[in-house]
Amino acid sequence: MRKQKPKKNDGTSVNSILLRRPIKRWFPLFILPTFVCFLIGFVWPFLQGIYLSLCNFNTPKDAEFVGIQNYVKAFQDAGFVHAFKNTAAFAVVSIVLINVLAFAIAYALTQKMAGANLFRTVFFMPNLIGGVVLGYIWSVIFDAILKAYNTYITANATYGFWGLVILVAWQQIGYMMIIYIAGLQAVSTEMIEAARIDGASGWQSLTHVIIPNVMPSITICTFLTLTNSFKLFDQNLALTGGDPSVMIDGAKVNMTELLALNIYSTYNINKRYHGVAQAKAVVFFLLVAVLAIAQL
């Protein structure tokens, strides 16, 4: 049988030189609009925010440079220090609780159980509801439960903290569950069957075969849970608003206030604290960025 000659490159292939050459030549022109929007919408405001953290201002036009004075005031603020500790504790509890429950639910729903698709939808639905709406809904629920004990959610810092944990876990578990399901479905069935043939129990298969192969999903979910916990704002505002408040060293401290809400509250005190709030925001950004980079 006569051997056919390979076809010459007619320029229609995606990897052809004729197609790649104009792409290399003109790609800056097509990237330019998006790059300009990125500079205007992100880079410039970000740099301006760093500058304003070194100023006293009411509006950016009347900014007065004061150096690191705002950062000193920020770290001297007992409310900011307490909010940092509160946020760190909240992040640790949320990371463990959300990821353990999300993985357990995902593992159960990938075991060929009846109505698995329905359960996936039901568990994911809370993630579609806005944080402010959830905050007010759960506030009513918690107050109705605590009414039997003659108290309410904002009367006790412990109630407020764990109420916020329950709210956020209920909202985010479904989203993390979807990521874990995708990771579990990607695990080779042949590998699991080989482990069972070798005599591995269900627990041994889970800990030595399944979990190591789901580590990319665990990394993503841990990263998302960590950043979401540190950036949490609307649920905190709607559920407790930072209450209850106590006096510590002559300063008012909101006991259930997280970092994002503390920055917001500082900015709204009066215009003399706008620079301090901006300094807190820069510290907040650096904290989240360092944690995210270190984790990745």
Summary of the structure (lengths in Angstrom):
residues: 296
radius of gyration: 26.0
end to end distance: 56.5
largest distance: 96.3
contacts: 864
relative contact order: 0.13
helix: 75%
strand: 4%
